[in-house]
Amino acid sequence: MEKRTIETLSLDGGVLCLNFINTVHDRTVKEPFEYLSTYSCLVNWAAKVEILTTSGQKKLKSVAKDNQKKAGRALGVCIKAREVLYHLFWAIAKDESPDDKTQAAFNDLLEKAMSQLKIRIDVELEVSHEWKDKTGLIYPLYPILKSAYDLLTSGNLDRVKECGACGWLFLDQSKNRSRKWCSMESCGSNVKAKRYYHRHKKK
């Protein structure tokens, strides 16, 4: 089996916030693999999904190296936020309303993130945004939370699904909304192979 690293981690969620939720594999087992085991892993993942530029990646690693305890706390905050997002969108994938505690936790996180957001409107009325502080250790979490808000208000929540094999969450962008797995190449193929094996084993 290929060694699991940030470099080999597939991005099958379809949107940033779901890809962040999927930095645990797999959620159906008792002891899932944690991709974000260190703050450096978080930074590498943020660079992989283009939250951070190469220079931004180096900057945050430098800040983390000089403030290891703060970096550890920042990682803890991000992991805790990831689990809030997981419970939020897992309920939605089940066609259920997230519980009040989860919604309250998400709103607290979103409020802090949005306080860092700046909107710019140019002469052609094109709207863009940027973040006030990209050097803070918690910065990678801000775009993720905005992504979650964007998904929640997109009108596409009926497309949020849970992989039937590994428990990852993904946005079903197929025309007939029939996607069952995070990836046909991995989970889909494995499920079909297991079904084939069990069918022929009984013969």
C-alpha positions, 0 to 999 in steps of 0.5 A: 500500500502506498504510504499516506502523506500530504503529497499522496492525499487525494482531493476528492471533496470537490470544494475546499472545506470538504477536502479539509474534512477529508484530512482523516482517513478513513472515518469508518474505522476505529483509529483513522489515519491523521494527515495533519499530525504536525503544524508543518503538515497543516502548512504543507496541505494548505500549500497543496490546496493553494491557500498558501503561496510558496513564500507564505508556506515558508513564512508560516513554517518559520513563524511556527519554528520560532513559536512551537507551543503556539503552533501546537495550539494553532494546530489544535484549533484547526483540528477542532474546527475540522471536526465541527465542519465534519459534524456539520456537513455529515448531518447535511449529507444524511439530510438532517439538520446539524444539532444546535451545538454544532451550529453554534460552534461553526458560527463562532468560528465563522465570525472570527474568520470573517472579521479577517476578510476584506472586500475590494471593488475595482473601477469595473465593479469586479469584486475580490477579497483578501485576508488581513493577516496571512502570517498568523498561525491560524490563517489557513483556517480562514479560507476553509471557513469561508468555503464552508459558508459559500457551500452552505449558501450555494443551494447545492447542499443536496449534493453533499454526500458521504462516501459509502466506503471510507466516510469521506464527504464530497460534493456530487457534481455528476449530472444525474447526482448518482455518485456513491464514492469519493473516488471511483478510482479508489473506493469505487473500484475497491467496493466493486472488487470486494463484491466480485470476490464475494459473489464468486466465493459463494459459487 
